[in-house]
């Protein structure tokens, strides 16, 4: 799996920490590699600043220190250190419970009194014997334990709840098809056991996922949902330091129902197109969806089982204006495909509502820093396709249309909402968060 799967990600948060190391990395995965290789301390989390590409490995996480908002920063915390529940006998439990089931405080693993320990951090460096936290270094069948501070009681077990009890909650027997876009169950806890925030409240996290804006998404109570095309259902949490988290909903063992909408022609945006056209409108051959060459991408068929990502056929998995594909031309990352329309009348209506074509006009340019630029360029200086501002895939961010209402963050057009040096965008390349756009600066004499 992806190295980042072992981390929980929170946008726009910085945590105060004394024990940290600075590194220069080009993306989050490289920063995660630094965290895994950290030898100066136990790395529980890392901070990555998107614009400066700065990586900070951290000894603390949000459960151990204070957090505050910080634009353009993303916090990644190792899941294992956030779990306040145990799986099985809890040999991998790394939570912060530090008292026994009878509420006796635990002795520090490095201390020699009141009990001389057999299990110490020096002898068992991989057992997580930090501070006086409950652990299970000897794989005891009864679960995590600790030496106690009571001279009359050498050790005792700790009352660590089972993760499964927290996660299933009211959702026993529930499962999801595809990526859970149609999941309507009642699971209301995240995979680490946090309670979900109700969709109709804005505390502790403000958000734009409101029932009246997404009437078809069934945003009821605080149930886990997938309103934005994520990998699986999620929710905002009631923990002020953890904005959102995935929910642990198993995939159904029965295959998803075959959709009657599969179409061999273009209807609407073509999200239901399942034809076999595999060349772009300029004649480039399409790259197979299950390959990463010549272009690396995140639309992997196994992750999105119901998007029709077969062979190298043109598809529209992300709500673009029509089907597209990555190309086998290394200098052209992606292009739209020409799909015959199902109905001329329908095509005309769709055309009236479509966004302008993405190829910029030759005279397009920007003035100053480009904060007033309102053109339709949606390609970066290195030829990467821009991610839609309202989308959170492949990069979650806070530069959303509702947060920057005056910045005209339409579709995936290049913009400059934050006063950068020129228009930019998030990219659809999972390994490149953002880039400046391929737009010239206006000649002073250009009207």
C-alpha positions as CSV (number, residue, x, y, z in Angstrom):
1,X,0.0,0.0,0.0
2,X,0.8,3.7,-0.1
3,X,3.1,4.9,2.7
4,X,0.7,7.6,3.5
5,X,-2.1,5.1,4.2
6,X,-0.4,4.7,7.6
7,X,-1.1,8.3,8.5
8,X,-4.2,10.5,9.2
9,X,-4.2,13.7,7.3
10,X,-5.5,17.1,8.5
11,X,-5.4,20.2,6.3
12,X,-4.6,23.6,7.7
13,X,-3.3,22.6,11.1
14,X,0.0,23.2,12.8
15,X,1.0,21.6,16.2
16,X,3.4,23.0,18.7
17,X,6.3,20.7,19.3
18,X,9.7,21.0,20.9
19,X,11.3,17.9,19.4
20,X,11.4,18.2,15.6
21,X,13.7,18.0,12.6
22,X,13.6,20.1,9.3
23,X,14.0,18.6,5.9
24,X,13.6,19.8,2.3
25,X,11.3,17.5,0.4
26,X,9.3,17.8,-2.9
27,X,6.1,16.0,-1.7
28,X,4.4,14.3,1.3
29,X,5.6,10.8,0.5
30,X,9.3,11.9,0.7
31,X,8.4,13.6,4.0
32,X,6.8,10.3,5.3
33,X,10.1,8.5,4.3
34,X,12.0,11.0,6.5
35,X,9.6,10.3,9.4
36,X,10.0,6.5,9.0
37,X,13.8,6.9,9.0
38,X,14.0,9.4,11.9
39,X,16.5,8.3,14.5
40,X,16.7,11.4,16.7
41,X,13.3,10.5,18.3
42,X,10.2,8.4,17.8
43,X,8.4,10.2,14.8
44,X,4.7,10.2,15.5
45,X,3.8,12.8,12.9
46,X,5.0,15.2,10.3
47,X,4.1,18.7,9.0
48,X,4.4,19.5,5.3
49,X,4.1,23.1,3.9
50,X,2.8,23.0,0.4
51,X,4.2,26.2,-1.0
52,X,7.6,26.1,0.7
53,X,7.9,22.3,0.3
54,X,9.2,22.1,3.9
55,X,9.0,18.9,5.9
56,X,9.1,18.8,9.7
57,X,9.2,15.4,11.5
58,X,7.7,15.5,15.0
59,X,8.0,13.6,18.2
60,X,4.5,14.7,19.3
61,X,1.0,14.5,17.7
62,X,-2.2,16.3,18.3
63,X,-3.1,14.2,21.3
64,X,0.1,15.3,23.1
65,X,0.3,19.0,22.4
66,X,-1.7,22.0,21.3
67,X,-2.8,22.6,17.7
68,X,-3.7,25.8,15.8
69,X,-4.7,26.7,12.3
70,X,-2.0,27.4,9.7
71,X,-2.9,28.0,6.0
72,X,-1.1,25.8,3.4
73,X,0.1,23.4,6.1
74,X,-0.9,19.7,6.2
75,X,-0.5,17.5,9.3
76,X,0.1,13.8,8.9
77,X,-0.2,11.7,12.1
78,X,0.7,8.1,12.3
79,X,-2.5,6.2,12.9
80,X,-0.9,3.8,15.3
81,X,-0.1,6.6,17.8
82,X,-3.7,8.0,17.7
83,X,-5.5,4.7,18.3
84,X,-7.0,4.7,21.8
85,X,-8.3,1.2,21.3
86,X,-6.5,-2.2,20.7
87,X,-6.7,-4.7,17.9
88,X,-6.5,-8.3,19.0
89,X,-4.1,-8.6,22.0
90,X,-2.7,-5.1,21.4
91,X,0.9,-5.7,20.6
92,X,0.8,-2.7,18.3
93,X,-1.1,-0.5,20.8
94,X,0.6,2.9,21.0
95,X,-2.0,4.9,22.8
96,X,-1.5,7.1,25.9
97,X,-3.4,5.1,28.6
98,X,-1.1,5.2,31.7
99,X,-3.1,3.6,34.5
100,X,-4.2,0.0,35.1
101,X,-7.8,-1.3,35.1
102,X,-7.9,-0.6,38.8
103,X,-6.7,3.0,38.2
104,X,-3.2,2.5,39.7
105,X,-0.8,4.8,37.8
106,X,1.8,3.0,35.7
107,X,5.5,3.1,36.4
108,X,7.8,4.5,33.7
109,X,9.3,1.7,31.7
110,X,12.8,3.2,32.1
111,X,12.5,3.5,35.9
112,X,13.9,1.0,38.4
113,X,11.6,1.7,41.3
114,X,9.4,0.6,42.8
115,X,9.8,-2.4,40.5
116,X,12.9,-3.5,38.6
117,X,11.6,-4.2,35.1
118,X,12.3,-7.1,32.9
119,X,11.1,-5.2,29.9
120,X,12.9,-1.9,29.2
121,X,13.2,0.5,26.3
122,X,16.9,-0.6,25.8
123,X,16.1,-4.3,25.6
124,X,12.9,-3.9,23.5
125,X,13.4,-0.8,21.3
126,X,10.6,-1.7,19.0
127,X,7.9,-2.3,21.6
128,X,7.0,1.3,22.1
129,X,8.0,1.4,25.8
130,X,7.7,5.2,26.2
131,X,6.9,7.1,29.3
132,X,4.5,5.0,31.4
133,X,2.1,4.1,28.7
134,X,0.4,0.7,28.7
135,X,2.0,-1.7,26.3
136,X,2.2,-5.4,25.5
137,X,5.9,-6.2,24.8
138,X,5.6,-9.9,25.6
139,X,2.5,-10.6,23.5
140,X,0.5,-11.4,26.7
141,X,-2.9,-12.9,25.7
142,X,-4.7,-10.6,28.2
143,X,-3.5,-7.5,26.3
144,X,-1.6,-4.3,27.2
145,X,-0.2,-4.0,30.8
146,X,2.3,-2.0,32.8
147,X,4.4,-2.1,36.0
148,X,2.6,-0.2,38.6
149,X,3.6,2.6,41.0
150,X,2.2,0.5,43.9
151,X,5.1,-1.4,45.6
152,X,2.6,-4.2,46.5
153,X,1.5,-4.7,42.9
154,X,4.3,-5.5,40.4
155,X,2.2,-5.3,37.3
156,X,-1.5,-5.1,36.1
157,X,-3.4,-5.1,32.9
158,X,-5.0,-1.9,31.4
159,X,-8.6,-1.3,30.4
160,X,-8.1,-0.7,26.6
161,X,-11.3,-1.0,24.6
162,X,-11.4,-3.1,21.4
163,X,-11.3,-1.0,18.2
164,X,-14.0,-3.1,16.6
165,X,-16.4,-2.1,19.4
166,X,-15.8,1.5,18.7
167,X,-15.9,1.4,15.0
168,X,-19.0,-0.7,14.3
169,X,-21.0,1.3,16.8
170,X,-24.6,1.2,15.4
171,X,-23.4,-0.1,12.0
172,X,-23.2,-3.8,12.6
173,X,-23.6,-5.9,9.4
174,X,-23.4,-2.8,7.1
175,X,-21.3,-2.7,4.0
176,X,-20.6,-0.4,1.0
177,X,-20.5,-0.9,-2.7
178,X,-18.0,0.9,-5.0
179,X,-16.5,3.8,-3.1
180,X,-19.5,4.2,-0.8
181,X,-21.0,7.1,-2.7
182,X,-24.4,5.5,-2.2
183,X,-23.8,4.3,1.3
184,X,-26.8,5.2,3.5
185,X,-26.0,3.3,6.7
186,X,-25.7,4.5,10.3
187,X,-22.0,4.1,11.1
188,X,-21.1,7.3,13.0
189,X,-17.6,6.8,14.2
190,X,-14.3,7.1,12.4
191,X,-11.8,4.3,11.9
192,X,-9.8,5.4,15.0
193,X,-13.0,5.5,17.1
194,X,-13.8,9.3,17.0
195,X,-17.4,10.3,17.1
196,X,-18.6,12.0,13.9
197,X,-19.8,15.7,13.9
198,X,-23.4,16.2,12.7
199,X,-23.6,17.5,9.1
200,X,-26.1,20.2,10.1
201,X,-23.8,21.9,12.6
202,X,-20.6,24.0,12.1
203,X,-18.9,23.1,15.4
204,X,-16.1,22.2,16.0
205,X,-15.4,22.3,12.2
206,X,-17.0,24.7,9.7
207,X,-17.7,23.2,6.3
208,X,-19.8,23.5,3.2
209,X,-21.4,20.0,3.1
210,X,-25.0,21.2,3.9
211,X,-28.1,19.1,3.2
212,X,-29.7,21.8,1.0
213,X,-26.6,22.1,-1.1
214,X,-26.2,18.4,-1.5
215,X,-29.9,17.1,-1.3
216,X,-29.0,13.8,-3.0
217,X,-26.1,12.9,-0.7
218,X,-28.3,11.9,2.3
219,X,-26.3,14.0,4.8
220,X,-28.4,12.9,7.8
221,X,-27.5,13.1,11.5
222,X,-23.7,12.4,11.9
223,X,-23.6,9.3,9.7
224,X,-20.5,8.6,7.6
225,X,-21.0,9.6,4.0
226,X,-19.0,10.1,0.7
227,X,-20.5,13.3,-0.8
228,X,-17.3,14.4,-2.7
229,X,-16.0,11.3,-4.5
230,X,-13.4,10.3,-1.8
231,X,-12.0,6.8,-1.7
232,X,-14.6,5.8,0.9
233,X,-17.2,7.3,3.4
234,X,-15.9,9.8,6.0
235,X,-17.1,12.4,8.4
236,X,-16.0,15.5,10.2
237,X,-15.1,14.6,13.8
238,X,-16.1,16.0,17.1
239,X,-12.4,16.3,18.0
240,X,-11.3,20.0,17.4
241,X,-7.8,18.8,16.4
242,X,-9.0,16.2,13.8
243,X,-11.0,17.9,11.0
244,X,-12.1,14.7,9.2
245,X,-11.3,11.0,9.0
246,X,-12.4,7.9,7.0
247,X,-14.9,5.5,8.5
248,X,-14.2,1.8,8.6
249,X,-17.0,0.4,6.5
250,X,-16.3,-3.0,4.9
251,X,-16.8,-3.5,1.2
252,X,-19.8,-5.7,0.4
253,X,-19.0,-9.2,-0.7
254,X,-21.8,-9.3,-3.3
255,X,-20.9,-7.5,-6.5
256,X,-22.5,-4.0,-7.1
257,X,-25.7,-3.9,-9.1
258,X,-25.1,-3.5,-12.8
259,X,-26.1,0.0,-13.8
260,X,-28.6,0.4,-16.5
261,X,-27.0,3.8,-17.4
262,X,-23.9,2.4,-19.1
263,X,-23.8,4.2,-22.3
264,X,-22.0,3.9,-25.6
265,X,-22.5,7.5,-26.5
266,X,-22.2,10.9,-24.9
267,X,-25.0,11.9,-22.6
268,X,-24.6,14.9,-20.3
269,X,-21.0,14.9,-19.1
270,X,-20.4,11.3,-20.1
271,X,-19.9,10.0,-16.5
272,X,-21.9,6.9,-17.5
273,X,-20.0,6.4,-20.8
274,X,-18.6,2.8,-21.1
275,X,-17.7,2.7,-24.8
276,X,-14.4,1.7,-26.3
277,X,-13.0,4.9,-27.8
278,X,-9.4,5.1,-26.7
279,X,-7.9,8.1,-28.6
280,X,-8.1,11.8,-27.7
281,X,-9.6,14.6,-29.8
282,X,-6.1,15.5,-31.1
283,X,-5.4,11.8,-32.0
284,X,-3.2,10.8,-29.1
285,X,-3.6,7.2,-27.9
286,X,-4.9,6.8,-24.4
287,X,-2.7,5.4,-21.6
288,X,-4.0,2.3,-19.8
289,X,-5.6,3.2,-16.5
290,X,-3.7,0.5,-14.6
291,X,-0.3,1.7,-15.7
292,X,1.7,4.7,-14.4
293,X,3.7,5.3,-17.5
294,X,4.3,7.8,-19.1
295,X,2.1,9.6,-16.6
296,X,1.8,8.8,-12.9
297,X,-1.8,9.3,-11.6
298,X,-4.2,8.4,-8.8
299,X,-7.1,6.9,-10.9
300,X,-6.3,3.3,-10.2
301,X,-9.0,0.8,-11.2
302,X,-8.8,-1.2,-8.0
303,X,-9.4,1.9,-5.9
304,X,-12.4,3.0,-8.0
305,X,-14.2,-0.2,-8.9
306,X,-17.3,1.4,-10.3
307,X,-15.8,4.1,-12.6
308,X,-15.4,1.8,-15.6
309,X,-11.6,2.3,-15.7
310,X,-11.0,-0.6,-18.1
311,X,-8.2,-0.9,-20.5
312,X,-7.4,2.5,-21.9
313,X,-10.9,3.6,-22.8
314,X,-12.0,7.3,-22.4
315,X,-13.8,7.8,-19.2
316,X,-15.0,10.6,-16.9
317,X,-14.4,9.5,-13.3
318,X,-14.0,13.0,-11.8
319,X,-17.0,15.0,-13.1
320,X,-15.0,16.7,-15.9
321,X,-17.1,18.3,-18.7
322,X,-16.7,15.2,-20.9
323,X,-14.7,11.9,-21.0
324,X,-10.9,12.1,-21.2
325,X,-7.8,10.0,-20.7
326,X,-4.1,10.3,-19.9
327,X,-2.2,10.0,-23.2
328,X,0.7,7.8,-24.3
329,X,2.5,11.0,-25.4
330,X,4.9,11.9,-22.6
331,X,4.6,15.6,-23.3
332,X,0.8,15.7,-23.2
333,X,-0.5,14.5,-19.8
334,X,-4.2,14.3,-20.6
335,X,-6.8,15.3,-23.2
336,X,-10.5,15.1,-23.8
337,X,-12.0,12.5,-26.1
338,X,-14.5,13.0,-28.9
339,X,-17.5,10.9,-28.1
340,X,-20.5,10.8,-30.4
341,X,-23.6,12.4,-28.8
342,X,-26.6,10.3,-27.9
343,X,-29.1,13.0,-28.8
344,X,-28.4,16.3,-30.7
345,X,-30.9,18.2,-28.6
346,X,-29.4,16.9,-25.4
347,X,-25.9,17.8,-26.8
348,X,-27.0,21.3,-27.5
349,X,-28.4,21.8,-24.0
350,X,-25.2,20.3,-22.5
351,X,-23.1,22.6,-24.7
352,X,-25.0,25.6,-23.4
353,X,-24.1,24.7,-19.8
354,X,-20.5,23.5,-20.4
355,X,-17.5,25.3,-19.2
356,X,-15.5,27.0,-21.9
357,X,-12.9,24.9,-23.7
358,X,-9.7,24.5,-21.7
359,X,-7.3,25.5,-24.5
360,X,-6.5,29.1,-23.6
361,X,-6.8,31.9,-26.2
362,X,-3.5,33.0,-27.5
363,X,-4.0,36.6,-26.2
364,X,-4.8,35.4,-22.7
365,X,-2.4,37.1,-20.1
366,X,-2.5,38.4,-16.6
367,X,-1.6,41.7,-15.0
368,X,0.3,42.4,-11.8
369,X,0.2,39.2,-9.7
370,X,-2.8,37.9,-11.7
371,X,-5.3,38.2,-8.8
372,X,-7.8,39.7,-11.4
373,X,-7.1,37.0,-14.0
374,X,-10.4,35.4,-15.0
375,X,-9.3,33.4,-18.1
376,X,-9.9,29.7,-18.8
377,X,-6.4,28.3,-18.7
378,X,-6.3,25.1,-16.7
379,X,-2.8,23.7,-17.5
380,X,0.3,24.3,-15.5
381,X,3.6,25.6,-16.8
382,X,4.9,22.0,-16.9
383,X,1.7,20.7,-18.7
384,X,-0.1,19.2,-15.8
385,X,-3.9,19.3,-15.7
386,X,-5.4,21.5,-12.9
387,X,-7.5,20.0,-10.2
388,X,-11.0,21.6,-9.7
389,X,-11.1,24.1,-6.8
390,X,-14.2,22.4,-5.4
391,X,-12.6,18.9,-5.6
392,X,-10.5,17.3,-2.8
393,X,-8.9,14.7,-5.1
394,X,-6.1,14.0,-5.4
395,X,-5.2,16.9,-3.0
396,X,-7.3,18.0,0.0
397,X,-7.0,21.8,0.5
398,X,-8.7,24.9,1.9
399,X,-8.7,27.1,-1.2
400,X,-12.4,26.4,-1.8
401,X,-14.9,28.7,-3.6
402,X,-16.9,29.2,-0.4
403,X,-13.8,30.4,1.5
404,X,-12.6,32.7,-1.3
405,X,-15.9,33.9,-2.8
406,X,-14.2,36.9,-4.6
407,X,-11.5,34.8,-6.3
408,X,-13.7,33.3,-9.0
409,X,-12.6,29.7,-8.2
410,X,-14.6,28.2,-11.0
411,X,-14.0,24.7,-12.4
412,X,-10.3,24.1,-12.6
413,X,-9.2,27.4,-14.0
414,X,-5.9,29.0,-12.9
415,X,-6.4,31.6,-10.3
416,X,-4.4,33.5,-7.6
417,X,-6.7,33.5,-4.5
418,X,-3.9,34.0,-2.0
419,X,-1.7,36.8,-3.4
420,X,1.0,34.6,-4.8
421,X,3.4,35.9,-7.5
422,X,1.2,34.6,-10.4
423,X,-1.9,32.4,-11.1
424,X,-1.5,28.8,-10.1
425,X,-3.6,25.7,-9.4
426,X,-3.5,22.4,-7.6
427,X,-2.7,19.6,-10.1
428,X,-4.3,16.3,-10.8
429,X,-0.9,14.6,-10.4
430,X,-0.9,12.9,-7.0
431,X,2.8,13.6,-6.7
432,X,2.6,17.3,-7.4
433,X,0.4,19.4,-5.2
434,X,0.5,22.7,-7.1
435,X,2.2,24.6,-9.8
436,X,2.2,28.0,-11.4
437,X,0.2,28.1,-14.7
438,X,1.1,28.4,-18.3
439,X,0.0,32.1,-18.7
440,X,2.1,35.0,-19.9
441,X,2.2,38.3,-18.2
442,X,0.5,41.1,-20.2
443,X,2.5,43.5,-22.2
444,X,1.9,46.9,-20.6
445,X,0.6,48.2,-24.0
446,X,-1.9,45.3,-24.4
447,X,-5.5,46.6,-24.0
